[in-house]
Every structure is written in structure tokens, then in C-alpha cells.
Amino acid sequence: MTYEIEIDEAACAAHGDCEAIAPEAFEVDDVARVIGTAPDELVMEAAKACPSVAIRLVDASSGRQVYP
């Protein structure tokens, strides 16, 4: 499965946990933004670590939301 990563910019408080876990996928300035890809397990870990629950993961093949 491959995840599409979506950031809710209104919810993002720029804590930086996602970038610390998956720097190849996330960059944080005023808000987080997706800059690349990472293994699904790492992206899921980063999404779960977000204290603002600002990261949404969608199964790229089915379009089904898998997190949160």
C-alpha cells in the first residue's frame, strides 16, 4: 500500500515531530509540508506522532482514508 499524505494547515502547529521522524517526507517551517516520500511505516509513525492530528493518510490505490 502507498499512502498519499495530506496536511491540514489550519490544524498544524509546526511542532516538527513529523520532520524529526521522517525528514525525507516532511519539512516544517510555519506549517508542515510534504517534500517527498518515505516508507509507509515511517509515514504512519510520523502521522501518529503529530500532536495536532494534522496529517491525514489516504491509500493511493483505493482513495480510502487510513489515518486518522
PyMOL Python script that loads the backbone (N, CA, C, O; Angstrom):
from pymol import cmd

cmd.read_pdbstr("""\
ATOM      1  N   MET A   1       0.858  -1.173   0.000  1.00  0.00           N
ATOM      2  CA  MET A   1       0.000   0.000   0.000  1.00  0.00           C
ATOM      3  C   MET A   1       0.903   1.234   0.000  1.00  0.00           C
ATOM      4  O   MET A   1       1.944   1.247   0.656  1.00  0.00           O
ATOM      5  N   THR A   2       0.510   2.238  -0.717  1.00  0.00           N
ATOM      6  CA  THR A   2       1.234   3.507  -0.704  1.00  0.00           C
ATOM      7  C   THR A   2       0.285   4.584  -0.215  1.00  0.00           C
ATOM      8  O   THR A   2      -0.870   4.652  -0.633  1.00  0.00           O
ATOM      9  N   TYR A   3       0.792   5.424   0.678  1.00  0.00           N
ATOM     10  CA  TYR A   3      -0.041   6.478   1.255  1.00  0.00           C
ATOM     11  C   TYR A   3       0.163   7.808   0.541  1.00  0.00           C
ATOM     12  O   TYR A   3       1.284   8.194   0.209  1.00  0.00           O
ATOM     13  N   GLU A   4      -0.945   8.493   0.315  1.00  0.00           N
ATOM     14  CA  GLU A   4      -0.894   9.899  -0.058  1.00  0.00           C
ATOM     15  C   GLU A   4      -0.959  10.667   1.255  1.00  0.00           C
ATOM     16  O   GLU A   4      -1.769  10.346   2.125  1.00  0.00           O
ATOM     17  N   ILE A   5      -0.119  11.669   1.401  1.00  0.00           N
ATOM     18  CA  ILE A   5      -0.037  12.429   2.641  1.00  0.00           C
ATOM     19  C   ILE A   5      -0.696  13.783   2.436  1.00  0.00           C
ATOM     20  O   ILE A   5      -0.375  14.503   1.491  1.00  0.00           O
ATOM     21  N   GLU A   6      -1.617  14.124   3.325  1.00  0.00           N
ATOM     22  CA  GLU A   6      -2.279  15.428   3.281  1.00  0.00           C
ATOM     23  C   GLU A   6      -2.065  16.123   4.616  1.00  0.00           C
ATOM     24  O   GLU A   6      -2.175  15.498   5.671  1.00  0.00           O
ATOM     25  N   ILE A   7      -1.762  17.408   4.573  1.00  0.00           N
ATOM     26  CA  ILE A   7      -1.552  18.206   5.780  1.00  0.00           C
ATOM     27  C   ILE A   7      -2.705  19.183   5.935  1.00  0.00           C
ATOM     28  O   ILE A   7      -3.022  19.925   5.005  1.00  0.00           O
ATOM     29  N   ASP A   8      -3.329  19.187   7.096  1.00  0.00           N
ATOM     30  CA  ASP A   8      -4.346  20.181   7.424  1.00  0.00           C
ATOM     31  C   ASP A   8      -3.593  21.389   7.982  1.00  0.00           C
ATOM     32  O   ASP A   8      -3.256  21.426   9.166  1.00  0.00           O
ATOM     33  N   GLU A   9      -3.334  22.375   7.123  1.00  0.00           N
ATOM     34  CA  GLU A   9      -2.536  23.529   7.522  1.00  0.00           C
ATOM     35  C   GLU A   9      -3.176  24.322   8.655  1.00  0.00           C
ATOM     36  O   GLU A   9      -2.471  24.933   9.458  1.00  0.00           O
ATOM     37  N   ALA A  10      -4.491  24.319   8.726  1.00  0.00           N
ATOM     38  CA  ALA A  10      -5.183  25.041   9.803  1.00  0.00           C
ATOM     39  C   ALA A  10      -4.960  24.363  11.149  1.00  0.00           C
ATOM     40  O   ALA A  10      -4.959  25.027  12.185  1.00  0.00           O
ATOM     41  N   ALA A  11      -4.773  23.046  11.140  1.00  0.00           N
ATOM     42  CA  ALA A  11      -4.565  22.308  12.387  1.00  0.00           C
ATOM     43  C   ALA A  11      -3.092  22.236  12.784  1.00  0.00           C
ATOM     44  O   ALA A  11      -2.775  22.096  13.966  1.00  0.00           O
ATOM     45  N   CYS A  12      -2.197  22.332  11.811  1.00  0.00           N
ATOM     46  CA  CYS A  12      -0.768  22.173  12.071  1.00  0.00           C
ATOM     47  C   CYS A  12      -0.245  23.304  12.954  1.00  0.00           C
ATOM     48  O   CYS A  12      -0.447  24.485  12.672  1.00  0.00           O
ATOM     49  N   ALA A  13       0.435  22.905  14.034  1.00  0.00           N
ATOM     50  CA  ALA A  13       1.034  23.880  14.952  1.00  0.00           C
ATOM     51  C   ALA A  13       2.554  23.882  14.829  1.00  0.00           C
ATOM     52  O   ALA A  13       3.238  24.470  15.668  1.00  0.00           O
ATOM     53  N   ALA A  14       3.089  23.239  13.807  1.00  0.00           N
ATOM     54  CA  ALA A  14       4.523  23.230  13.497  1.00  0.00           C
ATOM     55  C   ALA A  14       5.376  22.700  14.645  1.00  0.00           C
ATOM     56  O   ALA A  14       6.443  23.242  14.933  1.00  0.00           O
ATOM     57  N   HIS A  15       4.905  21.644  15.295  1.00  0.00           N
ATOM     58  CA  HIS A  15       5.687  21.028  16.367  1.00  0.00           C
ATOM     59  C   HIS A  15       6.972  20.403  15.831  1.00  0.00           C
ATOM     60  O   HIS A  15       7.994  20.403  16.519  1.00  0.00           O
ATOM     61  N   GLY A  16       6.931  19.872  14.614  1.00  0.00           N
ATOM     62  CA  GLY A  16       8.116  19.304  13.989  1.00  0.00           C
ATOM     63  C   GLY A  16       8.331  17.831  14.238  1.00  0.00           C
ATOM     64  O   GLY A  16       9.342  17.281  13.801  1.00  0.00           O
ATOM     65  N   ASP A  17       7.414  17.171  14.926  1.00  0.00           N
ATOM     66  CA  ASP A  17       7.575  15.737  15.187  1.00  0.00           C
ATOM     67  C   ASP A  17       7.618  14.934  13.888  1.00  0.00           C
ATOM     68  O   ASP A  17       8.389  13.981  13.779  1.00  0.00           O
ATOM     69  N   CYS A  18       6.815  15.299  12.923  1.00  0.00           N
ATOM     70  CA  CYS A  18       6.790  14.572  11.652  1.00  0.00           C
ATOM     71  C   CYS A  18       8.145  14.669  10.943  1.00  0.00           C
ATOM     72  O   CYS A  18       8.645  13.677  10.412  1.00  0.00           O
ATOM     73  N   GLU A  19       8.725  15.850  10.940  1.00  0.00           N
ATOM     74  CA  GLU A  19      10.029  16.041  10.295  1.00  0.00           C
ATOM     75  C   GLU A  19      11.125  15.278  11.035  1.00  0.00           C
ATOM     76  O   GLU A  19      12.035  14.735  10.407  1.00  0.00           O
ATOM     77  N   ALA A  20      11.045  15.236  12.357  1.00  0.00           N
ATOM     78  CA  ALA A  20      12.045  14.501  13.141  1.00  0.00           C
ATOM     79  C   ALA A  20      11.995  13.008  12.833  1.00  0.00           C
ATOM     80  O   ALA A  20      13.030  12.341  12.822  1.00  0.00           O
ATOM     81  N   ILE A  21      10.803  12.482  12.585  1.00  0.00           N
ATOM     82  CA  ILE A  21      10.637  11.044  12.320  1.00  0.00           C
ATOM     83  C   ILE A  21      10.903  10.710  10.855  1.00  0.00           C
ATOM     84  O   ILE A  21      11.541   9.700  10.561  1.00  0.00           O
ATOM     85  N   ALA A  22      10.424  11.540   9.940  1.00  0.00           N
ATOM     86  CA  ALA A  22      10.557  11.251   8.506  1.00  0.00           C
ATOM     87  C   ALA A  22      11.005  12.506   7.746  1.00  0.00           C
ATOM     88  O   ALA A  22      10.216  13.096   7.008  1.00  0.00           O
ATOM     89  N   PRO A  23      12.263  12.913   7.923  1.00  0.00           N
ATOM     90  CA  PRO A  23      12.732  14.150   7.279  1.00  0.00           C
ATOM     91  C   PRO A  23      12.736  14.089   5.757  1.00  0.00           C
ATOM     92  O   PRO A  23      12.744  15.128   5.096  1.00  0.00           O
ATOM     93  N   GLU A  24      12.729  12.889   5.198  1.00  0.00           N
ATOM     94  CA  GLU A  24      12.673  12.771   3.747  1.00  0.00           C
ATOM     95  C   GLU A  24      11.270  13.038   3.202  1.00  0.00           C
ATOM     96  O   GLU A  24      11.100  13.260   2.003  1.00  0.00           O
ATOM     97  N   ALA A  25      10.266  13.018   4.079  1.00  0.00           N
ATOM     98  CA  ALA A  25       8.881  13.223   3.651  1.00  0.00           C
ATOM     99  C   ALA A  25       8.310  14.569   4.080  1.00  0.00           C
ATOM    100  O   ALA A  25       7.436  15.113   3.405  1.00  0.00           O
ATOM    101  N   PHE A  26       8.801  15.120   5.211  1.00  0.00           N
ATOM    102  CA  PHE A  26       8.211  16.337   5.772  1.00  0.00           C
ATOM    103  C   PHE A  26       9.261  17.414   6.009  1.00  0.00           C
ATOM    104  O   PHE A  26      10.421  17.132   6.310  1.00  0.00           O
ATOM    105  N   GLU A  27       8.813  18.653   5.863  1.00  0.00           N
ATOM    106  CA  GLU A  27       9.618  19.816   6.233  1.00  0.00           C
ATOM    107  C   GLU A  27       8.685  20.758   6.995  1.00  0.00           C
ATOM    108  O   GLU A  27       7.533  20.953   6.606  1.00  0.00           O
ATOM    109  N   VAL A  28       9.186  21.332   8.070  1.00  0.00           N
ATOM    110  CA  VAL A  28       8.346  22.200   8.893  1.00  0.00           C
ATOM    111  C   VAL A  28       8.972  23.588   8.987  1.00  0.00           C
ATOM    112  O   VAL A  28      10.122  23.738   9.399  1.00  0.00           O
ATOM    113  N   ASP A  29       8.204  24.586   8.602  1.00  0.00           N
ATOM    114  CA  ASP A  29       8.546  25.989   8.830  1.00  0.00           C
ATOM    115  C   ASP A  29       7.402  26.540   9.669  1.00  0.00           C
ATOM    116  O   ASP A  29       7.288  26.209  10.849  1.00  0.00           O
ATOM    117  N   ASP A  30       6.554  27.376   9.077  1.00  0.00           N
ATOM    118  CA  ASP A  30       5.364  27.857   9.783  1.00  0.00           C
ATOM    119  C   ASP A  30       4.338  26.746   9.936  1.00  0.00           C
ATOM    120  O   ASP A  30       3.603  26.698  10.923  1.00  0.00           O
ATOM    121  N   VAL A  31       4.293  25.861   8.961  1.00  0.00           N
ATOM    122  CA  VAL A  31       3.464  24.652   8.990  1.00  0.00           C
ATOM    123  C   VAL A  31       4.249  23.535   8.327  1.00  0.00           C
ATOM    124  O   VAL A  31       5.247  23.780   7.650  1.00  0.00           O
ATOM    125  N   ALA A  32       3.794  22.316   8.526  1.00  0.00           N
ATOM    126  CA  ALA A  32       4.431  21.172   7.866  1.00  0.00           C
ATOM    127  C   ALA A  32       4.025  21.143   6.409  1.00  0.00           C
ATOM    128  O   ALA A  32       2.935  21.576   6.035  1.00  0.00           O
ATOM    129  N   ARG A  33       4.926  20.625   5.597  1.00  0.00           N
ATOM    130  CA  ARG A  33       4.583  20.395   4.197  1.00  0.00           C
ATOM    131  C   ARG A  33       5.264  19.117   3.747  1.00  0.00           C
ATOM    132  O   ARG A  33       6.307  18.731   4.273  1.00  0.00           O
ATOM    133  N   VAL A  34       4.661  18.475   2.773  1.00  0.00           N
ATOM    134  CA  VAL A  34       5.180  17.235   2.226  1.00  0.00           C
ATOM    135  C   VAL A  34       6.229  17.593   1.182  1.00  0.00           C
ATOM    136  O   VAL A  34       5.964  18.366   0.262  1.00  0.00           O
ATOM    137  N   ILE A  35       7.439  17.016   1.335  1.00  0.00           N
ATOM    138  CA  ILE A  35       8.523  17.316   0.389  1.00  0.00           C
ATOM    139  C   ILE A  35       8.994  16.081  -0.361  1.00  0.00           C
ATOM    140  O   ILE A  35       9.806  16.185  -1.280  1.00  0.00           O
ATOM    141  N   GLY A  36       8.492  14.914   0.024  1.00  0.00           N
ATOM    142  CA  GLY A  36       8.928  13.685  -0.633  1.00  0.00           C
ATOM    143  C   GLY A  36       8.167  12.493  -0.108  1.00  0.00           C
ATOM    144  O   GLY A  36       7.038  12.611   0.367  1.00  0.00           O
ATOM    145  N   THR A  37       8.807  11.339  -0.201  1.00  0.00           N
ATOM    146  CA  THR A  37       8.166  10.110   0.236  1.00  0.00           C
ATOM    147  C   THR A  37       9.045   9.405   1.265  1.00  0.00           C
ATOM    148  O   THR A  37      10.222   9.723   1.433  1.00  0.00           O
ATOM    149  N   ALA A  38       8.451   8.466   1.928  1.00  0.00           N
ATOM    150  CA  ALA A  38       9.138   7.620   2.902  1.00  0.00           C
ATOM    151  C   ALA A  38       8.357   6.312   2.972  1.00  0.00           C
ATOM    152  O   ALA A  38       7.221   6.243   2.504  1.00  0.00           O
ATOM    153  N   PRO A  39       8.951   5.286   3.547  1.00  0.00           N
ATOM    154  CA  PRO A  39       8.208   4.027   3.698  1.00  0.00           C
ATOM    155  C   PRO A  39       6.909   4.255   4.479  1.00  0.00           C
ATOM    156  O   PRO A  39       6.847   5.085   5.386  1.00  0.00           O
ATOM    157  N   ASP A  40       5.878   3.499   4.102  1.00  0.00           N
ATOM    158  CA  ASP A  40       4.562   3.657   4.726  1.00  0.00           C
ATOM    159  C   ASP A  40       4.621   3.578   6.248  1.00  0.00           C
ATOM    160  O   ASP A  40       3.941   4.339   6.936  1.00  0.00           O
ATOM    161  N   GLU A  41       5.433   2.657   6.778  1.00  0.00           N
ATOM    162  CA  GLU A  41       5.512   2.502   8.234  1.00  0.00           C
ATOM    163  C   GLU A  41       6.024   3.775   8.898  1.00  0.00           C
ATOM    164  O   GLU A  41       5.549   4.164   9.965  1.00  0.00           O
ATOM    165  N   LEU A  42       7.000   4.422   8.256  1.00  0.00           N
ATOM    166  CA  LEU A  42       7.575   5.641   8.799  1.00  0.00           C
ATOM    167  C   LEU A  42       6.583   6.803   8.702  1.00  0.00           C
ATOM    168  O   LEU A  42       6.470   7.609   9.626  1.00  0.00           O
ATOM    169  N   VAL A  43       5.874   6.882   7.588  1.00  0.00           N
ATOM    170  CA  VAL A  43       4.869   7.933   7.413  1.00  0.00           C
ATOM    171  C   VAL A  43       3.748   7.772   8.438  1.00  0.00           C
ATOM    172  O   VAL A  43       3.269   8.759   8.997  1.00  0.00           O
ATOM    173  N   MET A  44       3.331   6.532   8.685  1.00  0.00           N
ATOM    174  CA  MET A  44       2.300   6.277   9.685  1.00  0.00           C
ATOM    175  C   MET A  44       2.796   6.684  11.071  1.00  0.00           C
ATOM    176  O   MET A  44       2.053   7.296  11.838  1.00  0.00           O
ATOM    177  N   GLU A  45       4.032   6.353  11.396  1.00  0.00           N
ATOM    178  CA  GLU A  45       4.609   6.728  12.688  1.00  0.00           C
ATOM    179  C   GLU A  45       4.625   8.248  12.846  1.00  0.00           C
ATOM    180  O   GLU A  45       4.305   8.769  13.914  1.00  0.00           O
ATOM    181  N   ALA A  46       4.996   8.949  11.789  1.00  0.00           N
ATOM    182  CA  ALA A  46       5.021  10.412  11.832  1.00  0.00           C
ATOM    183  C   ALA A  46       3.619  10.982  12.011  1.00  0.00           C
ATOM    184  O   ALA A  46       3.427  11.924  12.780  1.00  0.00           O
ATOM    185  N   ALA A  47       2.648  10.422  11.315  1.00  0.00           N
ATOM    186  CA  ALA A  47       1.267  10.898  11.442  1.00  0.00           C
ATOM    187  C   ALA A  47       0.748  10.690  12.858  1.00  0.00           C
ATOM    188  O   ALA A  47       0.098  11.570  13.422  1.00  0.00           O
ATOM    189  N   LYS A  48       1.036   9.523  13.430  1.00  0.00           N
ATOM    190  CA  LYS A  48       0.576   9.232  14.788  1.00  0.00           C
ATOM    191  C   LYS A  48       1.276  10.089  15.831  1.00  0.00           C
ATOM    192  O   LYS A  48       0.729  10.322  16.909  1.00  0.00           O
ATOM    193  N   ALA A  49       2.481  10.561  15.524  1.00  0.00           N
ATOM    194  CA  ALA A  49       3.232  11.392  16.465  1.00  0.00           C
ATOM    195  C   ALA A  49       2.777  12.843  16.455  1.00  0.00           C
ATOM    196  O   ALA A  49       3.129  13.603  17.358  1.00  0.00           O
ATOM    197  N   CYS A  50       2.010  13.240  15.463  1.00  0.00           N
ATOM    198  CA  CYS A  50       1.574  14.637  15.354  1.00  0.00           C
ATOM    199  C   CYS A  50       0.592  14.976  16.475  1.00  0.00           C
ATOM    200  O   CYS A  50      -0.508  14.424  16.513  1.00  0.00           O
ATOM    201  N   PRO A  51       0.973  15.880  17.392  1.00  0.00           N
ATOM    202  CA  PRO A  51       0.082  16.217  18.500  1.00  0.00           C
ATOM    203  C   PRO A  51      -1.183  16.965  18.056  1.00  0.00           C
ATOM    204  O   PRO A  51      -2.175  17.004  18.784  1.00  0.00           O
ATOM    205  N   SER A  52      -1.137  17.553  16.863  1.00  0.00           N
ATOM    206  CA  SER A  52      -2.294  18.302  16.350  1.00  0.00           C
ATOM    207  C   SER A  52      -3.199  17.459  15.462  1.00  0.00           C
ATOM    208  O   SER A  52      -4.244  17.931  15.014  1.00  0.00           O
ATOM    209  N   VAL A  53      -2.807  16.220  15.204  1.00  0.00           N
ATOM    210  CA  VAL A  53      -3.526  15.329  14.284  1.00  0.00           C
ATOM    211  C   VAL A  53      -3.782  16.052  12.953  1.00  0.00           C
ATOM    212  O   VAL A  53      -4.892  16.054  12.421  1.00  0.00           O
ATOM    213  N   ALA A  54      -2.718  16.657  12.446  1.00  0.00           N
ATOM    214  CA  ALA A  54      -2.822  17.450  11.220  1.00  0.00           C
ATOM    215  C   ALA A  54      -2.446  16.670   9.966  1.00  0.00           C
ATOM    216  O   ALA A  54      -2.536  17.198   8.858  1.00  0.00           O
ATOM    217  N   ILE A  55      -2.025  15.419  10.132  1.00  0.00           N
ATOM    218  CA  ILE A  55      -1.602  14.607   8.990  1.00  0.00           C
ATOM    219  C   ILE A  55      -2.657  13.550   8.714  1.00  0.00           C
ATOM    220  O   ILE A  55      -3.029  12.769   9.589  1.00  0.00           O
ATOM    221  N   ARG A  56      -3.129  13.545   7.469  1.00  0.00           N
ATOM    222  CA  ARG A  56      -4.111  12.549   7.045  1.00  0.00           C
ATOM    223  C   ARG A  56      -3.449  11.673   5.997  1.00  0.00           C
ATOM    224  O   ARG A  56      -2.793  12.173   5.083  1.00  0.00           O
ATOM    225  N   LEU A  57      -3.620  10.373   6.129  1.00  0.00           N
ATOM    226  CA  LEU A  57      -3.064   9.424   5.176  1.00  0.00           C
ATOM    227  C   LEU A  57      -4.188   8.743   4.423  1.00  0.00           C
ATOM    228  O   LEU A  57      -5.177   8.306   5.011  1.00  0.00           O
ATOM    229  N   VAL A  58      -4.021   8.659   3.110  1.00  0.00           N
ATOM    230  CA  VAL A  58      -5.021   8.066   2.226  1.00  0.00           C
ATOM    231  C   VAL A  58      -4.338   6.987   1.402  1.00  0.00           C
ATOM    232  O   VAL A  58      -3.241   7.196   0.885  1.00  0.00           O
ATOM    233  N   ASP A  59      -4.980   5.838   1.279  1.00  0.00           N
ATOM    234  CA  ASP A  59      -4.474   4.759   0.434  1.00  0.00           C
ATOM    235  C   ASP A  59      -4.522   5.254  -1.010  1.00  0.00           C
ATOM    236  O   ASP A  59      -5.594   5.559  -1.533  1.00  0.00           O
ATOM    237  N   ALA A  60      -3.363   5.331  -1.647  1.00  0.00           N
ATOM    238  CA  ALA A  60      -3.284   5.886  -3.001  1.00  0.00           C
ATOM    239  C   ALA A  60      -4.060   5.079  -4.025  1.00  0.00           C
ATOM    240  O   ALA A  60      -4.556   5.645  -5.000  1.00  0.00           O
ATOM    241  N   SER A  61      -4.179   3.784  -3.832  1.00  0.00           N
ATOM    242  CA  SER A  61      -4.874   2.980  -4.837  1.00  0.00           C
ATOM    243  C   SER A  61      -6.388   2.973  -4.666  1.00  0.00           C
ATOM    244  O   SER A  61      -7.119   2.920  -5.656  1.00  0.00           O
ATOM    245  N   SER A  62      -6.867   3.025  -3.434  1.00  0.00           N
ATOM    246  CA  SER A  62      -8.319   2.944  -3.215  1.00  0.00           C
ATOM    247  C   SER A  62      -8.958   4.294  -2.894  1.00  0.00           C
ATOM    248  O   SER A  62     -10.169   4.459  -3.044  1.00  0.00           O
ATOM    249  N   GLY A  63      -8.147   5.263  -2.453  1.00  0.00           N
ATOM    250  CA  GLY A  63      -8.693   6.556  -2.037  1.00  0.00           C
ATOM    251  C   GLY A  63      -9.272   6.531  -0.643  1.00  0.00           C
ATOM    252  O   GLY A  63      -9.834   7.528  -0.189  1.00  0.00           O
ATOM    253  N   ARG A  64      -9.145   5.396   0.054  1.00  0.00           N
ATOM    254  CA  ARG A  64      -9.685   5.244   1.400  1.00  0.00           C
ATOM    255  C   ARG A  64      -8.756   5.886   2.422  1.00  0.00           C
ATOM    256  O   ARG A  64      -7.544   5.668   2.401  1.00  0.00           O
ATOM    257  N   GLN A  65      -9.337   6.675   3.311  1.00  0.00           N
ATOM    258  CA  GLN A  65      -8.557   7.283   4.380  1.00  0.00           C
ATOM    259  C   GLN A  65      -8.143   6.188   5.357  1.00  0.00           C
ATOM    260  O   GLN A  65      -8.983   5.405   5.802  1.00  0.00           O
ATOM    261  N   VAL A  66      -6.861   6.126   5.694  1.00  0.00           N
ATOM    262  CA  VAL A  66      -6.370   5.110   6.609  1.00  0.00           C
ATOM    263  C   VAL A  66      -5.927   5.692   7.948  1.00  0.00           C
ATOM    264  O   VAL A  66      -5.790   4.958   8.927  1.00  0.00           O
ATOM    265  N   TYR A  67      -5.702   7.002   7.997  1.00  0.00           N
ATOM    266  CA  TYR A  67      -5.370   7.661   9.271  1.00  0.00           C
ATOM    267  C   TYR A  67      -5.750   9.122   9.161  1.00  0.00           C
ATOM    268  O   TYR A  67      -5.532   9.691   8.091  1.00  0.00           O
ATOM    269  N   PRO A  68      -6.290   9.773  10.154  1.00  0.00           N
ATOM    270  CA  PRO A  68      -6.751   9.204  11.400  1.00  0.00           C
ATOM    271  C   PRO A  68      -8.077   8.499  11.216  1.00  0.00           C
ATOM    272  O   PRO A  68      -8.623   7.952  12.174  1.00  0.00           O
TER     273      PRO A  68
END
""", "prot")
cmd.dss("prot")
cmd.show_as("cartoon", "prot")
cmd.util.cbc("prot")
cmd.orient("prot")
